[in-house]
Amino acid sequence: KRESFKSLFLGGGGYTFHRFIGAKYPKAETHVVEIDPEITRVAEKHLGISGNTKIRSFNGDGRWFVMNCKEKGSYDFIFGDAFNDLSIPYHLTTKEFAMQMKGLLKPDGVLMANVIDSFKKGAFMPSYIRTLEEVFGKGNVHLITLSSDYDHIGVSTFVVVASPKKL
């Protein structure tokens, strides 16, 4: 069990997982890129993100942050939580962006992306997985589901996991 690690979140949302990491792993360093400064303000004012936490928020576009980040090869994991079934920021789904994220990961780092889509009818998830396979390699990208009843999974939340090395 690692006591200390470094994570990058693209999307703040309710800062739920971010706060869990801070509570469970007090030595962990967490960077959050949230495009909407109001989300960050609400998290700080109402959700317990204080100034003495190891959670650092950056307000701006995730692609811009990743593209300009000087901390190459320093993140243990990157968690992308900027997709939903109604709005997908295209610029966060490209092969070039996946390559930039891979460059920020440690050699054994993990990229995770929260994706809401239809398992059988969705067009986004298969395309996104193929894009990640081009960057991380076939066999290094996996789909995590809550159910193995693939015939009856409709629109659901999935986690796509990729790593430069075999998991």
N, C-alpha and C positions, 0 to 999 in steps of 0.2 A: 504494500500500500504506500503510495507516494504521499508524503506530507506536503510537499511544495510542488506546484506546477504552474504553468502559465497558460491561460486560455483567452481566446478572442471570440466575442459574440457579435455577430452582425444582426442587430435588432435587439431592442431593449424589452419591448412589450411590458409585462408586469414585473420584470426583473426577478421572476420566481426562481428559475434555475440558478441565476447569478447569485441570489441571496442564499440559496441552499449551499452552494459551493463555499461561500464566505463563512457560513455557520459550521459546516462540516470540516472544512479545510482552511483554518484561519491563516495559514502561511501561503496559500495559493494566491496568485496575482491574476485578476480578472480585468480584461479590457472590454468595454462595451461600446460599439459604434451604433448610435441611434440617430436617424435622420431628423426626427422631430424633437426639438428642444423641450417642448411641453411634456412629452413622455418622460424625459429625464427629470424635469422639474417635479412632476407628480411623484415619481419614484423617490426622489430625495425628500420631498415634503411629507408624503403620506405612506410610503412603503418601507421606510426605515433604512434607506441608503444614506449613511451619514458620512461626514468628512473624514472620519478615522478608519474607514473600511479600505480593504485592498481592491475594491471595485472602482475602476476609473472609467468615467464616461466621456466619450468624445461625440460631439454632435456634428454630424455630417453624413455624407453618402458613403456607404460601405465600400464601394469600388474605389472611390477617391482615397479613402483611408488605406486600403490594402495596397493600392498602386504606389502610394507615397510612404508606406511604412518602412522604416530603416531597420527593423528588427527581424531580418531574414533568418530563417531557421531557428526561431526562438520559442515558438508556440507548441505546446504539447497537444492542444486540440483547438480547433476552430468550429464554432457552432453557428450555422446559418439559419436564422429564423425570420427571414424576410419574405417568404413565399406564402401565399394562400391560394385557394381555388378561384378567387375573383381578381386578384392583382398579382402579377408576377413581374418584378423589375427585370426586364430582359437583360440589362447590362450586368446583372449578377449571375447569369446563367451561361455565359460564353466560355469557350475553351480558353481564351486568353485570361479571363478572370480566374478560372480554375487553376491555371498554371501559376498565377500570382499568389493564390492562396497556398498552393503546394510549396511555393518558395518560402512562405512564412513558417511552415511546419518544420519541426525537428524530423530527422530521418524516420523515427518511429511514431510520428505524430498522426493524429486522426482528424479528419474533416467529417463533421456530421451536419446534415441539413434536414430541417423539419419541412416536410412537403405535404400539402393537402391536395389530394387529387383522387380521381376514380381509378381503382386498380385495373379494371378491364377496359374502360372507355376513355380514360384520361390520356391525353396526348403529351402532356408536359413531362410527367415522371419518366417514361421510357426514354424520351429525348435527353433529359437531364442526366440520366444514368449513363447513356451512351457517351455523352460529352465528358463526364467524369472518367469513364473507362479509357478514353483517348489520352487523358492526362495521367491517370494513376495506374492504368493497365488493367486488362481484363483479369478478373479474379480478385482484384483489390477494391472492388466496389460492391457493396451489399445493400439489400433492402430489408429493413426491419419492419414487421407488421405485428399488430396485436392479435391477429387471428390467422390461422392457416387454412381457413375456409375460403379459398381464393374465388370460388364460384359466387359467393354471396357478399364479398366485400364491396361496398359501394364507395361513395366518396368518404374518405377517411384520412386520418393523419398517419403519415409514414415517416420513418427516419432513414435517410440514405447515408451510408457510412463509406468513407474512402480513406485509404492510407497508402503512402508510398511503398510500404512493405506489407507482406501477407499478414492478414489478421488471423 
